[in-house]
Amino acid sequence: MKKVILNADDFGLTSGVNEGIIRAHRNGILTSTTVMANGEAFAGAAEQARLNASLGVGVHLVLIGGHAVARREEIASLVDQNGELPRSLGVFVARVTAGLIHPEHIERELRAQIEKVRAAGIEPTHVDSHKHTHAHPRVMESVARVASECRIKRIRKPFEALRDSWSLSQIGGVGAVTQLAGALAAQISVSSFESISRKYGLRSPDRFLGLAVTGQINRTRLHRMIETLSEGFTEIMLHPGICDDELRRTGSRLQMHRQTEMEALLDPSIKGMLVEQGVQLATYGELD
């Protein structure tokens, strides 16, 4: 059976992103999302999650950008004097690799984020991470340990098969070609990720799509993804939302792209294609 999890990242980033995600779920084919505990619009996201029980909600663990959830004194090697997380992926990875960020500080922040989500009345279906920081083996070890302690047994495997990255990146778009290199480079961590997942008993979908075309998924690309779905569970990563002044102020690289993705998820022809192909919509909660 072909089953697809259509997951929207960044729930809680802004009210416009929240609205786009909920619209794509209620009126389209979006099945799942992951919420940012440190997002400016977290309270609104939590409220919407409680009102939309059919939407699977996981935790989008954030170790880059924004204010930490845990107290600064408890995670000193992870944050600056104002309690702010590292601003860029490059800086974070360099510090983790050099051993300048203590694993216990990462774990305290991860626990604080998961606890905040649960305190808001949300039982997480799974975890993933902002900018895929858990693709780094040292971060993955911390994420897996905390997820297991928190009784969360499902996690995104943020690696895309080379044939999928190449095929999707060829469907127009300069940005997609640029991101292809990053998707290919991530492959070096696959074996470590799988080993750590087994160690902690974590499950992931059989296939992951959307890495090389992050923020570049339009109707045509989504059509191609569904057309090539294989047996088992596939996660398609998305970033739908409404582009407004609040989103522009965040400095997010993804602006109008979010609306393009939302519109693709709302396209009736895509929903019809799922029916024709015999594809079942799913959430991480169904992954066992």
C-alpha positions as CSV (number, residue, x, y, z in Angstrom):
1,M,0.0,0.0,0.0
2,K,1.3,3.5,-0.9
3,K,1.0,5.8,2.1
4,V,2.1,9.4,2.1
5,I,2.7,11.8,5.0
6,L,2.5,15.4,3.8
7,N,4.3,17.3,6.6
8,A,4.5,21.1,6.9
9,D,7.5,22.4,8.8
10,D,7.6,25.7,10.8
11,F,4.1,25.6,12.5
12,G,4.3,28.4,15.0
13,L,6.7,30.6,13.0
14,T,4.2,33.3,12.2
15,S,0.4,33.6,12.2
16,G,0.4,33.6,8.4
17,V,2.4,30.3,8.3
18,N,-0.1,28.9,10.8
19,E,-3.1,30.0,8.7
20,G,-1.6,28.5,5.6
21,I,-0.9,25.2,7.2
22,I,-4.4,24.9,8.7
23,R,-5.9,25.9,5.3
24,A,-3.9,23.3,3.5
25,H,-5.1,20.7,6.0
26,R,-8.8,21.6,6.1
27,N,-9.2,22.3,2.4
28,G,-6.3,20.4,0.9
29,I,-4.2,17.2,1.4
30,L,-1.8,18.3,4.2
31,T,-1.8,15.6,6.9
32,S,0.9,16.5,9.3
33,T,3.0,19.4,10.7
34,T,5.8,20.1,13.2
35,V,5.5,22.9,15.6
36,M,8.3,25.3,16.8
37,A,8.2,25.6,20.5
38,N,10.2,28.9,20.3
39,G,8.2,30.3,17.5
40,E,6.6,33.8,17.8
41,A,3.2,32.3,16.9
42,F,3.5,29.1,19.0
43,A,0.4,29.9,21.1
44,G,-1.7,30.3,18.0
45,A,-0.3,27.1,16.5
46,A,-1.1,25.2,19.7
47,E,-4.7,26.5,19.7
48,Q,-5.2,25.5,16.1
49,A,-3.7,22.0,16.8
50,R,-6.2,21.5,19.5
51,L,-9.0,22.5,17.2
52,N,-7.9,20.3,14.4
53,A,-7.5,16.8,15.9
54,S,-7.1,15.1,12.5
55,L,-3.8,17.0,11.9
56,G,-0.8,15.1,13.1
57,V,1.5,17.4,15.1
58,G,5.1,16.7,15.9
59,V,7.9,18.8,17.3
60,H,10.1,20.9,15.0
61,L,13.2,20.9,17.3
62,V,15.0,24.2,17.0
63,L,18.7,24.6,17.7
64,I,19.3,27.5,15.3
65,G,17.7,30.9,15.4
66,G,15.4,32.5,17.9
67,H,15.3,32.5,21.7
68,A,15.9,29.2,23.6
69,V,13.1,27.7,25.7
70,A,15.4,26.5,28.5
71,R,16.9,28.9,30.9
72,R,20.2,30.4,29.6
73,E,22.1,29.3,32.7
74,E,21.3,25.6,32.0
75,I,22.4,25.7,28.3
76,A,25.3,28.2,28.4
77,S,27.4,26.6,25.7
78,L,24.4,26.5,23.3
79,V,23.3,30.2,23.5
80,D,24.7,33.7,23.8
81,Q,24.4,36.0,26.8
82,N,20.8,36.9,25.7
83,G,19.7,33.3,25.5
84,E,19.7,33.4,21.7
85,L,20.4,30.2,19.7
86,P,23.2,30.2,17.0
87,R,22.0,32.3,14.0
88,S,23.3,30.0,11.2
89,L,23.6,26.4,10.5
90,G,27.3,26.8,9.6
91,V,28.2,28.3,13.0
92,F,26.2,25.7,14.8
93,V,27.7,22.7,13.0
94,A,31.2,24.1,13.4
95,R,30.7,24.6,17.2
96,V,29.2,21.1,17.6
97,T,31.9,19.4,15.6
98,A,34.6,21.2,17.6
99,G,33.0,20.1,20.8
100,L,32.2,23.6,21.9
101,I,28.5,22.9,22.6
102,H,28.0,20.3,25.3
103,P,25.6,17.5,24.5
104,E,23.8,17.9,27.8
105,H,23.0,21.5,27.0
106,I,21.5,20.4,23.6
107,E,19.5,17.8,25.4
108,R,18.2,20.2,28.1
109,E,16.9,22.5,25.3
110,L,15.3,19.7,23.4
111,R,13.5,18.5,26.5
112,A,12.3,22.0,27.3
113,Q,10.8,22.3,23.8
114,I,9.1,19.0,24.0
115,E,7.7,19.7,27.4
116,K,6.4,23.1,26.3
117,V,4.6,21.4,23.4
118,R,3.0,18.8,25.7
119,A,2.1,21.5,28.3
120,A,0.1,23.2,25.5
121,G,-2.0,20.1,25.1
122,I,-0.3,18.5,22.2
123,E,0.9,14.9,22.2
124,P,3.7,14.8,19.6
125,T,3.4,12.2,16.8
126,H,7.1,12.6,16.0
127,V,10.2,14.9,15.9
128,D,12.2,16.5,13.2
129,S,14.5,19.5,13.3
130,H,14.9,23.0,11.9
131,K,17.5,23.0,9.2
132,H,17.9,19.2,9.7
133,T,20.4,19.7,12.5
134,H,19.7,16.1,13.6
135,A,21.4,14.9,10.4
136,H,24.7,15.6,12.3
137,P,25.6,12.4,14.2
138,R,26.4,14.1,17.5
139,V,23.1,16.0,17.4
140,M,21.2,12.9,16.3
141,E,22.5,11.0,19.4
142,S,21.1,13.8,21.6
143,V,17.8,14.0,19.8
144,A,17.4,10.2,19.8
145,R,18.1,10.0,23.5
146,V,15.7,12.7,24.4
147,A,13.0,11.4,22.1
148,S,13.3,8.0,23.6
149,E,13.1,9.4,27.2
150,C,10.0,11.4,26.2
151,R,8.4,8.2,24.7
152,I,8.5,9.6,21.2
153,K,9.3,6.7,18.8
154,R,9.1,8.3,15.4
155,I,11.6,10.6,13.7
156,R,12.2,12.1,10.3
157,K,15.0,10.6,8.4
158,P,16.2,13.7,6.5
159,F,17.9,12.0,3.7
160,E,16.7,11.9,0.1
161,A,17.7,9.2,-2.4
162,L,20.1,10.6,-5.0
163,R,17.8,9.6,-7.9
164,D,15.0,11.6,-6.2
165,S,17.1,14.6,-5.5
166,W,18.3,14.7,-9.1
167,S,15.0,14.0,-10.7
168,L,13.1,16.7,-8.8
169,S,15.8,19.3,-9.1
170,Q,15.6,19.0,-12.9
171,I,12.0,20.3,-13.0
172,G,13.1,24.0,-13.4
173,G,14.2,26.4,-10.7
174,V,17.7,27.7,-10.1
175,G,17.2,27.4,-6.3
176,A,16.5,23.7,-6.6
177,V,19.8,23.2,-8.5
178,T,21.7,25.1,-5.8
179,Q,20.2,23.0,-3.0
180,L,21.0,19.8,-4.8
181,A,24.6,19.9,-3.6
182,G,23.4,20.1,0.0
183,A,21.1,17.2,-0.4
184,L,23.9,15.1,-1.9
185,A,26.4,16.1,0.9
186,A,23.9,14.9,3.6
187,Q,24.3,11.3,2.4
188,I,27.5,10.9,4.4
189,S,25.5,10.8,7.6
190,V,23.0,8.1,6.5
191,S,24.7,5.1,8.1
192,S,25.2,7.0,11.4
193,F,21.6,8.1,11.5
194,E,20.3,4.5,10.9
195,S,22.6,3.1,13.6
196,I,21.5,5.6,16.2
197,S,17.9,5.0,15.2
198,R,18.2,1.3,15.8
199,K,20.0,1.9,19.1
200,Y,17.0,3.9,20.5
201,G,14.2,2.0,18.7
202,L,13.1,4.9,16.5
203,R,11.1,4.5,13.3
204,S,11.1,6.6,10.2
205,P,9.1,6.5,6.9
206,D,10.6,4.3,4.2
207,R,11.3,7.3,1.9
208,F,11.7,11.1,2.2
209,L,11.1,13.6,-0.5
210,G,11.5,17.4,-0.8
211,L,15.1,18.0,0.4
212,A,16.7,19.1,-2.8
213,V,13.6,21.3,-3.7
214,T,13.0,22.8,-0.2
215,G,10.8,25.8,-0.7
216,Q,10.4,25.1,-4.4
217,I,7.5,22.7,-4.5
218,N,4.8,23.8,-6.9
219,R,1.9,21.9,-8.5
220,T,4.2,20.3,-11.1
221,R,6.8,19.0,-8.6
222,L,4.1,17.8,-6.2
223,H,2.5,16.0,-9.1
224,R,5.8,14.3,-9.9
225,M,6.3,13.3,-6.3
226,I,2.9,11.6,-6.1
227,E,3.4,10.0,-9.5
228,T,6.6,8.2,-8.3
229,L,5.4,7.1,-4.9
230,S,6.5,3.6,-3.9
231,E,5.0,1.0,-1.6
232,G,5.2,1.8,2.1
233,F,5.4,5.2,3.9
234,T,6.8,8.3,2.2
235,E,7.1,11.7,3.8
236,I,7.0,14.8,1.6
237,M,8.4,17.8,3.4
238,L,6.6,21.1,2.7
239,H,6.7,24.7,3.9
240,P,3.2,26.2,3.1
241,G,2.1,29.5,4.5
242,I,0.9,33.0,3.8
243,C,3.5,35.6,3.0
244,D,2.9,38.7,5.0
245,D,4.9,41.4,6.8
246,E,5.2,39.2,9.9
247,L,6.9,36.5,7.8
248,R,9.2,39.1,6.0
249,R,10.4,40.3,9.4
250,T,11.6,36.8,10.3
251,G,14.2,36.9,7.6
252,S,13.2,33.4,6.5
253,R,14.6,32.5,3.1
254,L,11.1,31.1,2.2
255,Q,8.7,33.9,1.5
256,M,6.3,33.8,-1.5
257,H,7.4,30.2,-2.0
258,R,5.2,29.2,0.9
259,Q,2.1,30.5,-0.8
260,T,3.0,28.5,-3.9
261,E,3.3,25.3,-1.8
262,M,0.0,26.1,-0.1
263,E,-1.7,26.5,-3.4
264,A,-0.3,23.2,-4.7
265,L,-1.7,21.4,-1.6
266,L,-5.1,23.0,-2.3
267,D,-5.2,22.0,-6.0
268,P,-8.2,19.6,-6.6
269,S,-6.3,17.8,-9.4
270,I,-3.6,16.7,-6.9
271,K,-6.3,15.3,-4.6
272,G,-7.8,13.5,-7.6
273,M,-4.5,12.1,-8.5
274,L,-4.1,10.5,-5.1
275,V,-7.4,8.8,-5.5
276,E,-6.5,7.5,-9.0
277,Q,-3.2,6.2,-7.8
278,G,-4.7,4.5,-4.8
279,V,-2.5,6.5,-2.4
280,Q,-3.6,6.7,1.2
281,L,-3.0,9.9,3.2
282,A,-1.3,9.2,6.5
283,T,0.3,10.8,9.6
284,Y,3.4,9.8,11.6
285,G,0.9,8.4,14.2
286,E,0.1,5.6,11.8
287,L,3.8,4.6,11.4
288,D,4.5,1.5,13.6
